[in-house]
Amino acid sequence: MMYNELWVYEQFVAMYTSMAQITNSIVVGNNAADATRTQQLLTALIDRSEYNLQAMKQATQRSIQLISQME
């Protein structure tokens, strides 16, 4: 069950990142300053998502290990 929830979170992050990249190309247009700022925000979003995903994977693995030890 934990891995299913983790998979759903991974899919959500992938969808959100993809939408942000598409929006970036539509909204920014030719303004270089806006493009730079938007790219920085997109990079921050991707980095934060990857960090959260790794933290959740570690927590899931530790939880499964604890459950196994308790059994």
N, C-alpha and C positions, 0 to 999 in steps of 0.2 A: 504494500500500500504506500509506503514512504517513497519508493522509487517511482510509482505512478504519479504522485504529487510533484515530485521533482521533475519528471518528464513534462508535466503540464506547465510548470514554471519555466522550463527551458523553452518550450514552444511559445509561451507568452512573451518572453524576452526577445526571442527571434522575430516575432511578428512586430513588436513595438519598435525594435531597432530598424527593421525593414521599412516600416511606415515613416520613421523619422528620416531615413535616408531619402525616401521618395519625396517627402515634404520639403526636405532641404533643397532638392533640385528644382522643385516647382516654385517655392516661395522666394528664394534668394534672387534668382534672375542673374543680372550682370553686375550687381554691386559687390565689389571685392571686399569691402569692410564687413558687410553683412554675411558674405560667404565665409569669411574667416571666423567670425564669431559663431555662426551656425555650426561650422565644422568642429570648433572647440567644444561646443555643447554636445554635439553628437558623439565625439570621442569620449567625453566625460560620461555620457550615458552608457556607452558600450563598456567602458572600464568599470563603472559601478555595477553594471549588470553581471559582468564576469566575476567580479569580486563576490557579489552576493551569491551567485550560483556556486562558486567554489566553497564558500562558507556553508551553504546548505548541504552540499554533497558530503563535506566532512562531518557535519552534525548528523546526517543520516547514517553514515557509516559507523560513527561512534554509538549511535542509538541501537543499531542492529547488533553491534558487538556486545553492548551491555545486556540486551535482551537475550542473546545467545548464552552469555555467562550466567544469567539468572536462571535459565532453564536447566 
